């Protein structure tokens, strides 16, 4: 009667503190430049080394410029953060993939593509979207800087055990409906706090048929429902994706690993603290209209009216629409946009570029659109070139930038100007998230591509 969450959690318990948290062993710690400096400083102050440096991997991504990476970073704050991470990695003997390194990129893209993230692992990083790695069947979650220091020093962390939730999505996804649309749909139904206190296991025929890239997108957005993390039981799709990757087991070790990974599933009689089911037929391509990821609608639907919103949420609803320049009841099809961003740890993988290119092929970028197409890693960038997608996109008036978090968040040069509308494949649409005053509309790569070639919010189903 064990859930998959219980199986992985219990296997990593070092000790349980009476009336307190659990001491949990951590298999992998990822570090980027924003949330690690204080952790390294804490180790120095206490005269400590990293307990298991071979389990820690570092790379800059948030402050990384997406052009001229071979030159010095112009912004002094970004430059200092990136340089500090390199120095810390050198001082503590940690693996470091710096800018222009062939393995650099967004840490939540690089981890799975190198086979660093594996089924049954516990994985942490000082970043909320660590939940991404749950797509391979791992327990992955974001932690605070003090907890990063704790893991560096002991390879363990103190955690209260979350409750378990299973979200099942059955049926077959419709035309142009992607994993991103599934995630935006779930957020609109559960709200951004509906999974607070839970670790979510995704299941059902829709999930089983998602590619690994789709699963990574879905798990990436678990945190936006308030969940501690989200994961998917490993299966043949998982094994095929991981086989041959640099850090995946090899030879007999691979066979042994797969035998164990096949046991990583919830028992048929497992009991969850909460279960929710949805039908794929209810999901169409989606967009957001407000300032949190749960404020979303099907692309053909209208923004809700004020009296359709619960009384306690009406004030924030009106405030969000004022910020976005939208009206209650408005239909957003045909609304002019200014920027299109393809990328982030949510949608910066090769499948996302293929999807974007499928809409763009034979068309041209709209004159009013500034488009930033940013691979999630150098490996993705290489594959874009190998598949000829760069030429297809270039012929349509687009260019490929260098890898990094880019316009997902305003920590580098790629900022959306105040008042401008951005159709973005990233994960958050908070006020100022993409730049002070920026207006963010979250969407899938297909919806983003449709906006990029038409200049307005467009249903991608009309273009394919």
N, C-alpha and C positions, 0 to 999 in steps of 0.2 A: 504493500500500500504506500509506496514511496513515490514522490514526485521526482522528476529529474533534478530540480533545484535541491531537494533534500540529499540526493545521492552525491552530488558534487560538493555541496556545503559540508556534509558530514565527513567526507573523505579528507577535507582540509582543516578540520577542527584540531587545534593543538590542545586547548583546554577551555572549559566553560567556567566562567567566574560566577559564583553564587550571587543571584540577584544583580547580575551585571552583564557585561558584554561577553561575546565569544572571542577568543584569540584564534584568528584564522590565518593559516599559512597562505602566502601569495606566490604564485608561480611566475608571474611576469609583472614588472613595473615599467611603464613607459613614462618618459620625462620630456616635456618641451620647455621652452625658454621662459614662459610666463609664470608658472606656478612652482618652479623648482628652486629659485635662488635662495629663498629663506630656509628651505629644507637643508640645502648644502651648508648654509651658514650655521644652522643649528648643530650639524654634525661637527663642524670645525670647533665650535664653542665647547663642545663636550669631548673633543679629542677622539671622535669615533670614525671608523671606516665603514664603508658599505659592507654589510655582512655577506652578501652573495652578489658581487658585482656582475657576474655572468648572467644574472637574471634581469638586468636593468639595461634599457636601450634608450638613447637620447637623440632627439633631433629638433631643430627649430622649425616652426611652421606658422605660428600666429603672426609674427612680425616680419616674416620673409617677404621681400618685394617680389613681384611676379614679372620683373624685367631687370635686365642688367645685373643678374645675380653674381656675375664674375667681378663686379665692382664693389667698392665699399658702400654699405648701406648709408643713405643720405640722412635719414632721421636719426638723431643722436640717441634717443631712448630705445628705439628698435635695435640700433647697432649695439648698444651696450648690453641689452638682454641676450642677443644672439652670441656675442663674444663671451659673455659671462657663462652661458651654458657650455660652450666649448672648453673654457678654462676649467669649469667644474668637472666635466667629463674626463678631461686629461688628469686632473689632480686626483680623482677617485678611481681612475682606471676603468672607466665605463665605455661601452661601445657607443660611438657617436657618428651620426650621419649628417654632416654639415651641408650647407648650401653648395650646390653644384656636384655633390657626391651622387653617384649613380643610384644610390638607394635612399636618397632624401625624398621628402614629400610630407604630406599631412600624416601625422603619426597613426591616425585611425584608418588610413588607407594602406600605409606601408606594412603595419603589423600583420594583417591577414595575407597580403600578397607575397610576403616573404616566408609565410608559414611560422611566424613567431607566435601567432595566436592559434591555439589548437584546442580540440574538443576536451572537455573535462577540466580545463585550467581555471584558476582564479587569476583575473587580470585587473590591474588598477592603474590609474593615471590621474594626475591632478587636473582633470578636465571632465566636464559632465557627459560629453558624448562618447566616453569610454564604453558605454553600453553597445556601441557598434560591434564590438568583438564577440558579443553574444551570438552573432549569426553563425559562428562555427560550432556552437554548442558549449560555450564557456560561460562562467559567471564573471561578467565584466562590469565594473562600475567606477564612477568618478569618486575621488576623495579630495580632502582639503590638504593644504600645504603641510600642516603639522602631521597629518597622516602619511604624507609622502616621506617625511623625515623618519617616521616610525618604521615604515617598510624598508627604507634604505638601511636603517640600523639593525633591523631584526628579521627582515623578510616575512614579518607578520603584521597583522593589524587587529585592532579591537573593534568589533562590529556587533550591533544588535541584529539578530536574525530577522530579516523582513518576512512578511506574509507572502503567500503564493497566490498568483492569479493566472488563470489560463484564458487566453483570448483565442477563440476559434473562428476562422473565416472560411466558409465552405462555398462551393460553386466554381464558376469560371469567370475570370475577369473579362470585361468587355473591351471593345476596340479602344486603343490608346489609354487604357487604365493600367497604371504601373504600381509598383510597390510604394512609391511616394504618395500616390493617391490613396492607397489603402491606409497609410499612416496618417495622412491629413484627415481622412474620414474617421478613423478611430479617435483622433484627438477631438474632433468636433462632437462626437457622441459621448466620449468619456469626460471631456473638458481637460484642461491642463493640470487639474489636480485629482482626476478620477482614479489614478492608479497610485496615489501617494501611499507609501508604506509597503508597497508590493514589489515583488520581482515577477515579471510577466513572462510566461511561456506562450509563444505563438504556435498555433497548430491549425489543422484543417487542410482541405485539399488545395486551397489557394496558396497557403504557405508552402506546402510540399512541392508545388509546381514553380515556385519562385527560383530564379537563378541565385547564385551566391551573391552577386552584386545587389540584387533586389532584397535579399535577406539582410545584407549589411545596411542598406538604406532603412529598412523597417526597424531594425534593432537600434540604429542610430537615433531614431526619433522617440524611443521609449521614454526617455527622460522628459520629453515635452508633454507627457501625460502625467508627470509627477512620479513615475515609477523609479525605483532604485536601479533597475536595469531590465533588459529584455533579452530573451535568448530563444533559440530554435534547436530542437534535438538534431544531432548530426545524422546524416543519411548518405546515400550514394552520391548525391550532388555535392555534399561536403567533402567526401573522400576524394572524389574526382578533382575538385578544386585544389585540394591541398597536396595531392600526390606529386612528388617531384620538386616541391618548393624547397628553398634553401634550408630552412630550419625544420622541415618536416622529417619524421623518422625515415630511415632508408632500409631496404632489404628486409631481413627477418624482423628488425625493429618495427618496420612499417606494418607487417602482417600482425605482429602482436598488438600494436597500437589500434589497428582497425578492429581486431577482435574485442578489445576493451571498449572502443568507441561505440560499437554496436549495442553495448549494454546501456548506453546513456540515453535512456528514454523513460518517461513516466510509466509506472506500472498501470495496467488496464484498470485496476481498482483504486488508483491513487486519488486522494481527496485533496482538493484545492480549497483555499480559504474563500476564493471567489471565482466564478466561471461566467463568461460572457460569450455569446455567439452572434455572428453577423453573416449576412448573405452577400456574396459578391455582386449579385444583380443590383444591389442598392448603391453601388459605387460607380461614379462617372469621373472623368478628369476633374480635378479640383483646383481651387485657388483660395487664398485667404483674403479677407477684406479688412481685418482689424490689426491690433497690435499685440496679439499673442497667437501662437500656432493653432489654438483651438477655435479661433474665429474664422471658420472656413465654410465654403459652400461648393456645391457642384458647379461647374463652369457655366451651365445654362440656368442656374437658379438665381434668385434675387437675394440681396442682403435682407436679413430679417427686419421686420418692422419693430418699433420700440415695444409695442404691447405683446410681442411674441417672446420678449426677453423677460426672465424672472426679475421681479421688482428689485431684488438686492443687486442685480448686475446691470441695471439700466444706466446708472450714472457713468460707469466705466465704459459701457457700450457706446454711449453718445460721445464720450471723450475720445474714444478710439476712432470713431468715424470722423470727428472734427479734425483729428491729427491727419487722417488719411485723405481728407477731402471728399469723402463719400457720403451718401444720404441713405437713410433707412429705406428699404424696398427697392433700391437701385439695382439694375442689372448691369454687370460690368463688361459684358461682351462689347467690343468696339471701343472700350476706354483706352485713350492714348497712353502709351508708356514711353519712358526715356532710355532706360538701361535694361539690359538682360545679362544676368550672371549665371553661367554654367560652371559648377564646381562645388567645392567644400567637401568635408568628410561625409556629407549626405549623398551627393551626386557628382563626384569627381572621378568616377571610375570609367573604364573603357566602354562598358555597356551604355553608360550615360551619353558618351560622345557619339556612339553609334546611333542611339535614339535621336539625338539632336540632329545628326547628319541626315537621318532618314526623312526628316521634314524639310531640311534646307535644300536637299538635292534638287537641282533644276530650278532653284529660286535664287533671289538676291536679298541681302540684308536690307531692311527698310532704311531709308535715308535718315529718319529721325532717331534711329537706335544706335546707342553706344553699347557694344557687346564685349564682355570679358569672358573668354572661354579659358578656364584654368584647370589643367590636369591635377589630379590629387597626388601625383607622384611622378618622378622621372620615368619610372617603369611604364606608367600610363602614357606619358608623352612619347616614349619610344614606340609604343604600340600604335598610337595615333598615326605616326609616320609610316610604320610598317604596313598598315592597312590602307594607306592613301587617304585617310580622312582629312589630313591637313590640306591636301590639294583640293579636295571637294569643298571644304569650308573656305579655303582661300579664294577659289573661283567664285564663291557666293559673296565675297566681301568681308569674310571673317578672318581673324588671325588667332593663333594659339599662344597663350602667355606661358610663363614658366611656373612650375608648381608652387603651391602654398595655399594657406587658408584664404587669402585674397579678400574679396568683398563680402565674405560671410560675416565679418565683424570689423569694426573700424580701428584695427590695430596696425594697419600698414597703409601704404599709399593708395590702395584701391577703395576709395570712399565714394559713396553716392552723394551728390550735392543736395543741400536742403531743398525740400519741396518737390524733388524729382521722384518719379515712379520707377521702381525696379522690380521686374519679374525675376525672381531669384530661386535657384534650386537648393538654397541653403536651408538651415533648420530653424532659424528664429527671425521674427519680424517685429521685435520690440522697438519702441521709440528710440531712434538714434542707433540702432544696432549696426546698420550699414553706413553710418555717418550721421552727424547731427542734422536732424530735420528730414532725413531720408524716409521715403515711403516704400515699404517692402511688401511685395505680394509673393507669397511662397507658392511654388508650383513644381511640377515635374519637368524633366528635360524636354519632353514633347510639347508641353504648354509653353515653356520658355522659348523653344525654337519657333513655335507658331507666332509668338509675339515678335520675335526677332525679324521675321520675314514680312510681317504685315504691319508692324509698328503699333499694333493695338492688341488688347486681350482677345485671343481667338481660340475657338474650340479646335484642337488639333485634328479631330475626327473629320472636319470639313476639308482638310488639306491632304489626307491620305485616301 
